[in-house]
Amino acid sequence: MKIKEVQSPYIYEIFNEMKCNHIKSCGTPIIESVADGVCIHFIYFGDSQTKTVHVLGSFPGWELQKGEMTKIEGNQIWVKSFKTDRPLASSYYFSVNDDYGDNWGERFKHFISDPQNPNKMLFSESPGDNKKENTELSYVSVNEPLLSMDISSKNPKISKENFKSKVLNNERNLWIYDPIKNTDTPKNLLIVFDGFQYTEAIPVANMIDHLYEEGKIPPTVMIGVDSLDRFNEFNGNEQFANFIAVELLPWIRNNFAVSHNPNNIALCGASLGGLTAFYTALNHSNLFGNVISQSGSFNHKKTKVDDEQYWSVHYLETQPKLPVRIYMNSGRLEMDELQKANSLTHQTLNNNGYDVKYELFNGGHDLLWWRESFLDGLEYIFCID
């Protein structure tokens, strides 16, 4: 995917009130077809207090300098234009009066959505906590239909439970969806990492209902698992994997009518969550027969033997084939190292005869795409023959 900054056609224009109102009514960003691709024009309407504006996201990227917008002479209007040669979809943010330097944590706290863009995702970072404001995420789609946005919400009842672990000597939140209480057949089981993310931002309960009602998957119970320290627990951590296998799974079986067949059990996660789903399943393939890895951070775990080799590739090359089915994906706008790690992992899986499906999507390390691709992953691993 080729993306480059182009001179905005609005730089030298005079914006009167009528034109401003017209752009606001049409919505932003403005998408323009050109001979060799599509131009995307980001526009921000500031005020007398606006000194700088940056646009950041999977597209156009996370480099401050690259995302700095240009103020139109004589106006409080800021613009930035890019051209792409193929379809894409991405979430993005504005950072206004950005003086946060290298403090990205503070920068994320002050990101704002695009006030003129009607395309938004609205969700809570802390589901069930009415004291915290919802997160509002703007997105742009260029010739890329987002089918997951059309799934109707039925407000499924998702319960939250505090789980105390003896293995890890700590406690964490679980997010639970059990859609069908009475069934003659044990239900499939889906365990997702970063569980809070798969409640509203990625509405897994609605997606389970949608695929079940279409007859594409069996009844499925979701258990979402939160983390206290993602970079430790989700980075190929043997103790955490044991917690899932020897403590959490027996608890689930004791409390829900789920199948004991590994073929009906899946682990799922995005980014580091995708890595830990893969790691846990391969180390406990007698219990977990399926993996959904979304933009899996396979590049974060290297072998102790060779720091340049990814753990996933080394493991697959040195171990017998395991009975694990895998759906994995990554985006064309993700960092090169993550794309390389996913591609090599997929290639090694193929070479060793695994049942694996790998998809490249037209976006980046982006919640928008993890939502969009989840349906494909769930249907692939739990499809009814």
C-alpha positions as CSV (number, residue, x, y, z in Angstrom):
1,M,0.0,0.0,0.0
2,K,1.5,3.3,-1.1
3,I,0.6,6.4,1.0
4,K,2.1,9.8,0.6
5,E,1.4,13.3,1.8
6,V,0.2,15.7,-0.9
7,Q,-0.4,19.4,-1.0
8,S,-3.9,20.1,0.2
9,P,-6.0,21.9,-2.4
10,Y,-7.5,24.0,0.4
11,I,-4.2,25.7,1.4
12,Y,-4.7,28.7,-0.8
13,E,-8.5,28.9,-0.7
14,I,-10.5,31.5,1.1
15,F,-13.0,29.9,3.4
16,N,-16.1,32.0,3.9
17,E,-18.9,31.2,6.3
18,M,-21.0,29.5,3.5
19,K,-18.2,27.2,2.5
20,C,-17.4,26.3,6.1
21,N,-21.0,25.4,6.8
22,H,-21.1,23.4,3.6
23,I,-18.1,21.3,4.6
24,K,-19.5,20.8,8.1
25,S,-22.8,19.7,6.7
26,C,-21.1,17.2,4.3
27,G,-18.8,15.9,7.0
28,T,-15.1,15.3,7.1
29,P,-12.6,14.1,6.0
30,I,-13.2,15.0,2.4
31,I,-12.5,12.1,0.0
32,E,-11.6,12.9,-3.5
33,S,-11.0,10.5,-6.4
34,V,-7.9,11.3,-8.5
35,A,-6.4,9.6,-11.6
36,D,-4.0,7.4,-9.7
37,G,-5.8,6.8,-6.4
38,V,-7.8,8.6,-3.7
39,C,-7.0,11.8,-1.8
40,I,-8.2,12.1,1.8
41,H,-8.4,15.7,3.1
42,F,-8.5,16.0,6.9
43,I,-10.0,19.3,8.1
44,Y,-10.2,20.7,11.6
45,F,-12.1,23.9,12.6
46,G,-10.2,25.5,15.4
47,D,-10.7,28.8,17.3
48,S,-8.5,31.6,18.6
49,Q,-7.0,29.3,21.2
50,T,-5.9,26.7,18.6
51,K,-2.1,26.9,18.1
52,T,-1.3,23.5,16.6
53,V,-3.3,20.5,15.4
54,H,-2.0,17.0,14.5
55,V,-3.9,14.1,12.9
56,L,-2.7,10.7,14.1
57,G,-3.8,7.1,13.7
58,S,-3.2,3.9,11.8
59,F,-3.7,6.1,8.8
60,P,-2.0,8.6,8.3
61,G,0.5,7.3,10.9
62,W,1.8,8.0,14.4
63,E,4.7,10.4,13.6
64,L,4.0,13.8,15.0
65,Q,5.8,15.6,12.3
66,K,4.1,13.7,9.6
67,G,0.7,14.4,11.2
68,E,1.1,18.1,11.7
69,M,-1.7,20.0,10.0
70,T,-1.4,23.3,8.2
71,K,-3.3,26.4,9.1
72,I,-5.1,28.2,6.3
73,E,-4.0,31.8,6.0
74,G,-6.6,34.2,7.6
75,N,-8.7,31.4,9.1
76,Q,-8.8,29.0,12.1
77,I,-9.0,26.1,9.7
78,W,-6.4,23.4,9.7
79,V,-5.8,20.9,6.8
80,K,-3.7,17.8,5.9
81,S,-4.0,15.7,2.8
82,F,-2.8,12.3,1.8
83,K,-3.1,10.1,-1.2
84,T,-3.5,6.3,-1.2
85,D,-3.4,3.9,-4.1
86,R,-5.8,1.3,-2.7
87,P,-8.8,0.9,-0.4
88,L,-8.3,1.4,3.3
89,A,-10.1,2.0,6.6
90,S,-8.7,3.5,9.7
91,S,-9.5,5.2,13.0
92,Y,-7.8,8.5,13.7
93,Y,-7.6,11.2,16.3
94,F,-6.9,14.9,16.5
95,S,-4.3,16.2,19.0
96,V,-4.8,19.9,19.6
97,N,-2.1,22.2,21.1
98,D,0.1,19.2,21.5
99,D,3.0,19.9,23.8
100,Y,3.4,16.4,25.3
101,G,6.7,15.6,23.8
102,D,7.5,11.9,24.3
103,N,4.7,11.4,26.8
104,W,2.3,9.3,24.7
105,G,0.2,8.3,27.7
106,E,-0.7,12.0,28.3
107,R,-1.2,12.5,24.6
108,F,-3.7,9.7,24.4
109,K,-5.7,11.2,27.3
110,H,-6.2,14.4,25.3
111,F,-7.0,13.0,21.9
112,I,-10.3,14.1,20.5
113,S,-12.5,12.7,17.7
114,D,-13.3,14.6,14.5
115,P,-16.3,16.8,15.4
116,Q,-17.5,16.9,11.8
117,N,-17.2,13.2,11.1
118,P,-20.5,11.2,11.6
119,N,-18.6,7.9,11.4
120,K,-17.7,7.1,15.0
121,M,-17.3,4.1,17.3
122,L,-18.6,4.8,20.8
123,F,-17.6,2.5,23.7
124,S,-16.4,2.4,27.3
125,E,-12.8,1.6,28.3
126,S,-14.4,0.4,31.6
127,P,-17.7,-1.3,30.7
128,G,-20.3,-1.0,33.4
129,D,-18.5,2.0,35.1
130,N,-21.0,4.9,34.7
131,K,-18.5,7.4,36.2
132,K,-16.2,7.1,33.3
133,E,-16.9,8.8,30.0
134,N,-17.2,6.8,26.8
135,T,-14.5,6.7,24.3
136,E,-15.4,8.2,20.9
137,L,-13.4,7.1,17.9
138,S,-13.6,8.6,14.5
139,Y,-12.9,6.5,11.4
140,V,-12.5,6.9,7.7
141,S,-13.3,4.3,5.1
142,V,-12.2,4.6,1.4
143,N,-13.8,2.0,-0.8
144,E,-13.7,-0.5,2.1
145,P,-17.1,-1.7,3.3
146,L,-17.2,-2.2,7.1
147,L,-19.8,-5.0,7.5
148,S,-19.5,-5.3,11.3
149,M,-20.9,-1.8,11.7
150,D,-24.3,-3.1,10.4
151,I,-24.7,-5.8,13.0
152,S,-27.7,-4.7,15.1
153,S,-27.2,-4.5,18.9
154,K,-29.6,-6.4,21.1
155,N,-28.0,-5.2,24.3
156,P,-27.0,-8.8,25.4
157,K,-26.5,-9.2,29.1
158,I,-22.8,-9.5,29.8
159,S,-21.9,-10.1,33.4
160,K,-18.7,-9.1,35.2
161,E,-17.1,-11.3,37.8
162,N,-14.0,-10.8,39.9
163,F,-11.8,-13.9,39.7
164,K,-9.2,-14.7,42.3
165,S,-6.3,-16.8,41.1
166,K,-4.2,-19.0,43.4
167,V,-1.8,-19.7,40.5
168,L,-1.0,-16.1,39.9
169,N,-1.8,-14.8,43.5
170,N,-3.9,-12.0,42.2
171,E,-7.4,-11.2,40.9
172,R,-8.9,-9.8,37.8
173,N,-12.1,-9.1,35.9
174,L,-13.9,-11.7,33.8
175,W,-16.5,-10.7,31.3
176,I,-19.1,-13.5,30.7
177,Y,-21.7,-14.0,28.0
178,D,-23.8,-17.2,28.1
179,P,-26.5,-16.7,25.5
180,I,-28.4,-20.0,25.8
181,K,-29.0,-21.4,29.2
182,N,-30.8,-24.6,28.2
183,T,-29.3,-26.8,25.5
184,D,-28.9,-30.5,25.1
185,T,-25.5,-30.2,23.6
186,P,-22.5,-28.6,25.5
187,K,-21.7,-25.2,24.0
188,N,-18.6,-24.0,22.4
189,L,-16.2,-21.9,24.5
190,L,-14.5,-18.7,23.4
191,I,-11.9,-17.3,25.8
192,V,-10.7,-13.7,24.8
193,F,-7.8,-11.8,26.2
194,D,-8.3,-8.1,27.0
195,G,-11.9,-9.1,27.8
196,F,-13.1,-5.5,28.4
197,Q,-12.2,-4.7,24.8
198,Y,-14.4,-7.5,23.4
199,T,-17.6,-6.3,25.2
200,E,-18.4,-2.9,23.6
201,A,-15.5,-1.8,21.3
202,I,-15.7,-5.3,19.7
203,P,-19.3,-6.4,20.4
204,V,-18.5,-10.2,20.5
205,A,-21.8,-11.1,22.2
206,N,-23.8,-9.5,19.3
207,M,-21.5,-11.2,16.8
208,I,-22.0,-14.6,18.5
209,D,-25.8,-14.1,18.3
210,H,-25.5,-12.9,14.7
211,L,-23.6,-16.0,13.5
212,Y,-25.6,-18.4,15.6
213,E,-28.9,-17.0,14.2
214,E,-27.6,-17.4,10.7
215,G,-26.7,-21.0,11.5
216,K,-23.0,-20.5,11.0
217,I,-21.7,-21.4,14.4
218,P,-23.0,-23.5,17.4
219,P,-24.1,-21.9,20.7
220,T,-21.0,-20.3,22.2
221,V,-20.1,-19.0,25.7
222,M,-17.7,-16.1,25.8
223,I,-15.3,-15.6,28.8
224,G,-13.3,-12.3,28.5
225,V,-10.1,-12.2,30.6
226,D,-8.6,-8.9,31.6
227,S,-4.9,-8.4,32.4
228,L,-3.1,-6.7,35.3
229,D,0.1,-6.3,33.3
230,R,-0.2,-7.0,29.5
231,F,3.5,-6.6,28.7
232,N,4.3,-9.3,31.3
233,E,1.3,-11.6,31.2
234,F,0.7,-11.5,27.4
235,N,4.3,-11.8,26.2
236,G,4.5,-15.6,26.1
237,N,4.3,-16.0,29.9
238,E,4.3,-19.7,31.0
239,Q,2.8,-19.0,34.4
240,F,-0.1,-17.1,32.8
241,A,-0.7,-19.9,30.3
242,N,-0.8,-22.4,33.2
243,F,-3.3,-20.2,34.9
244,I,-5.6,-20.4,31.9
245,A,-5.2,-24.1,31.5
246,V,-5.2,-25.5,35.1
247,E,-7.3,-22.9,37.0
248,L,-9.5,-20.9,34.7
249,L,-10.7,-23.6,32.4
250,P,-11.7,-26.0,35.2
251,W,-13.7,-23.2,36.8
252,I,-15.5,-22.5,33.5
253,R,-16.3,-26.1,33.1
254,N,-17.8,-26.3,36.6
255,N,-20.0,-23.2,36.1
256,F,-21.1,-23.4,32.4
257,A,-22.4,-26.2,30.1
258,V,-19.4,-26.0,27.7
259,S,-17.8,-28.7,25.6
260,H,-14.6,-30.5,26.9
261,N,-13.6,-31.2,23.3
262,P,-10.5,-29.0,22.4
263,N,-12.0,-28.7,18.8
264,N,-14.8,-26.7,20.3
265,I,-12.7,-24.4,22.4
266,A,-10.9,-21.2,21.1
267,L,-8.5,-18.6,22.5
268,C,-8.6,-15.2,21.0
269,G,-6.8,-11.8,21.3
270,A,-5.4,-8.8,19.5
271,S,-1.8,-7.5,19.5
272,L,-0.1,-9.1,22.6
273,G,-3.4,-10.8,23.2
274,G,-3.0,-12.6,19.9
275,L,0.4,-13.7,20.9
276,T,-0.7,-15.1,24.2
277,A,-3.7,-16.9,22.6
278,F,-1.2,-18.6,20.2
279,Y,1.3,-19.3,22.9
280,T,-1.2,-20.8,25.3
281,A,-2.9,-23.0,22.7
282,L,0.4,-24.4,21.5
283,N,1.6,-25.2,25.0
284,H,-1.7,-26.7,26.0
285,S,-3.0,-28.1,22.7
286,N,-4.7,-31.0,24.6
287,L,-7.1,-28.4,25.9
288,F,-7.4,-25.6,23.3
289,G,-7.8,-26.5,19.7
290,N,-8.4,-23.1,18.1
291,V,-6.8,-19.7,17.9
292,I,-7.9,-16.3,16.7
293,S,-4.9,-14.0,16.5
294,Q,-5.6,-10.4,15.4
295,S,-2.5,-8.4,14.5
296,G,-0.6,-10.8,16.8
297,S,2.6,-9.3,18.2
298,F,4.7,-12.3,17.3
299,N,7.7,-9.9,17.0
300,H,7.7,-9.3,20.7
301,K,8.8,-12.8,21.7
302,K,12.1,-14.0,20.4
303,T,13.9,-17.3,21.2
304,K,16.6,-17.6,23.9
305,V,18.8,-19.5,21.5
306,D,18.7,-16.8,18.8
307,D,17.4,-13.3,19.6
308,E,16.8,-12.7,15.9
309,Q,14.3,-15.6,15.5
310,Y,10.7,-15.3,16.5
311,W,9.6,-17.7,19.1
312,S,6.6,-18.8,17.1
313,V,8.8,-19.8,14.1
314,H,11.3,-21.6,16.3
315,Y,8.6,-23.5,18.2
316,L,6.9,-24.7,15.0
317,E,10.1,-25.8,13.4
318,T,11.3,-27.8,16.4
319,Q,8.1,-29.4,17.7
320,P,5.8,-32.0,16.2
321,K,2.6,-30.7,14.5
322,L,-0.1,-30.0,17.0
323,P,-3.9,-30.3,16.6
324,V,-4.6,-26.6,16.6
325,R,-6.6,-24.6,14.0
326,I,-5.6,-21.0,13.5
327,Y,-7.1,-17.9,12.1
328,M,-4.6,-15.0,12.0
329,N,-4.4,-11.6,10.3
330,S,-2.4,-8.4,10.1
331,G,-2.7,-5.0,8.4
332,R,-0.9,-3.6,5.4
333,L,-0.3,-0.4,7.5
334,E,1.2,-2.2,10.5
335,M,4.9,-1.8,11.4
336,D,7.1,-3.8,9.1
337,E,8.4,-6.0,11.9
338,L,5.0,-7.1,13.0
339,Q,4.0,-7.9,9.4
340,K,7.2,-9.9,8.9
341,A,6.6,-11.9,12.1
342,N,3.1,-12.7,11.1
343,S,4.0,-13.7,7.6
344,L,6.9,-16.0,8.7
345,T,4.7,-17.6,11.3
346,H,2.0,-18.2,8.8
347,Q,4.5,-19.6,6.3
348,T,5.9,-22.0,8.9
349,L,2.4,-23.1,9.9
350,N,1.7,-23.9,6.3
351,N,5.0,-25.7,5.8
352,N,4.2,-27.9,8.8
353,G,0.7,-28.8,7.6
354,Y,-1.4,-26.7,10.0
355,D,-5.0,-25.8,9.3
356,V,-4.5,-22.0,9.1
357,K,-6.1,-19.1,7.4
358,Y,-4.1,-15.8,7.2
359,E,-5.7,-12.5,6.0
360,L,-4.2,-9.2,5.2
361,F,-6.5,-6.2,5.8
362,N,-6.3,-2.7,4.4
363,G,-5.5,-0.9,7.7
364,G,-3.2,-0.9,10.7
365,H,-2.9,-1.8,14.3
366,D,-6.4,-0.7,14.8
367,L,-9.4,-1.6,17.0
368,L,-11.6,-0.8,14.0
369,W,-10.1,-3.7,12.0
370,W,-10.1,-6.1,15.0
371,R,-13.8,-5.5,15.2
372,E,-14.2,-5.9,11.5
373,S,-12.2,-9.1,11.2
374,F,-13.5,-10.9,14.3
375,L,-16.6,-12.2,12.4
376,D,-14.3,-13.9,9.8
377,G,-12.2,-15.5,12.5
378,L,-15.0,-16.8,14.6
379,E,-16.8,-18.2,11.7
380,Y,-13.7,-19.9,10.4
381,I,-12.8,-21.7,13.6
382,F,-16.3,-22.6,14.7
383,C,-18.0,-23.1,11.3
384,I,-20.8,-25.7,11.1
385,D,-20.0,-28.1,8.4
